[in-house]
Amino acid sequence: MLIVDGVHNAGDVIATMAALGSAKVAQKPADDDHPYGHGKSELIGSAMVAIIMALAAIYIAYHSIESFFHTATEASFVALIAAFISLVWKQWLYIYCIKLGKKTNSKSLEATAYDHLADVYASIAAVVGITASIVGDKYNIGFLSYGDAVAGIVVAY
């Protein structure tokens, strides 16, 4: 789950850059080539965020389902700490992007903020899944050892 979450977070960074870039372009005034302004760039930025989110969900679902066909990997406390740090970081990014999006009236920044909020919930699922895996490994409870994979499916959904 930690590697999958890393890939997902990388996608979020790209989505945030797309949203910030499109918001900046959208604020440009009308010119000869764009007599109605540059507002459509917001739509393009929002669409890019949606596509990146969908691709990340497919990737996460695939690898989570695939892990059920292998022996459960042992979860680590380091992964739990990383998931918790991710949770805190994503919450901060949500607050930052939603405030900036409302201030600049940027729909793509607001879409990115809601993606970060979804990531907060995903990080909660990761923390619960990794914790379940650690408990399953420690007390030899087989089905809990797959908590990380179940969390991946929850995150993808």
N, C-alpha and C positions, 0 to 999 in steps of 0.2 A: 504494500500500500504506500510505503514511503516513496518508492521510485515513481509510482503512478501519480502520487500527489505532487511530486517534483515536476513531472511532465505537465500536469494540469496547471501548476503555478507558473511555469514558463509560458504556457498559452495565455494565461491571464495577463502576464507582463506585456505580451504582444498585443492583446486586446486593449489594454489600458493605453498603450502608445498609439494605437489606431484611433481610439476615442479622443485622446487629447489632441492628436493631429487634426482630426476632422473638426473638432470644436474650434480650433484655431483658424482653420480655413473658413469655417462657416461665419466667422465674425468679420471677414473681409467685406468691404462695401461693394456694391454693384459696380461693374466696369463694362467696357465695350463688349468683351467676350461673354460676360455673365450679367445681362441687364437686370435680372431679377435677384441678383446676389448669389451667394455661395452656400445657401442653406441646405442644398441637397447633399452636401458632403456629410452632414449629420446622419442622413439616412444610410449612406454608404458605410460610415463608421459603425453605426448600430448593427447593420447587416454583417459586418466583419466580426463583431463581438459575438453575434449569434452563431455564426459558422464555426468560430473557434471553440465556443462552448459545446456545440454538438459533436465536433470531432474529438474533443477531450472526453466527452461522455462515452462515445463509442469505444475509444481506446481503453478507458478504465473498465467498462463492462466486459470487454473481450478478455482482458488479462485477469480480471477477478473470476470470471467463469472458468477460464483455463486453469486457475490454481486449484479448483476442486478436483481435478484429475491427477493431481500430484500430491505427494506427502506434504502436509502443512509445514511451512518453514517456521522456524522458531522466531518469535517476536522478541524485540529487544527494548530495554528501557530507554535507550538512545532514540529509537523510533518514536516512543511515546512522548518524550520531551520535544522532539522535532515537530510532532503533530500539534502539541500544545502551543508551541511558539508560532506555528502557522496559524492557529486559531486566533491568537492575540493579534498577529500582524494583519490578518484579513479583516478583523473587526476594525482596526485602525484605518485600513484602506477604504473600507465601506464608508466610514464616517467622513473621511477626507473627500472622497469622490462625490458623495451625495451632497455635501455642503457646496463644493465647487460647482457641481452640475446645476444645483438650484440657483446659485449666485449668478452663473453665466447663462442660465436657461438652456443648458446643453443636454439634449435627450441622450446622446451617445455616452456622455459621462454618467448620467443617471442609470443607463443600462449597465454600464461597467460597475457602478456602485452596487446594483442589485446582484450582479454576478459575484462580487466580493461577499455580499451577504449570503448568497447560496454557498459560497466557499466556507463561510463560518460554520454553517450547518454540516457541510461535508467534513470539516475538521473535527467537529464534535463527533460525527460518526466514526472518523478515523481514531480518535482518542478512545472511544468506547470499544471499537473493534480490536485495536492493539492491546488495550487492557484485558479484554476477553481472551485474546491469544496468549498473553503472558500468564494469566490465571490458568488457562487450559494446559499450557506447557508445564507450569509449576506443579499442578495437582493431577496431572495426567488425565484430564477430561478432554477426550478426543474432539468432540464437536466444538468446544470452545476454541480449540487451536485454529479453527477456520474462521474465527471472528473477524480477522483482517479481510478475508475474501468477501464475507458477507457485507462488511462495511463498504468495500469497493463497489459492490452492486448497488447499495443504498446511495452512495455518492453519485454513481452514474445515472441513476433514475432521477 
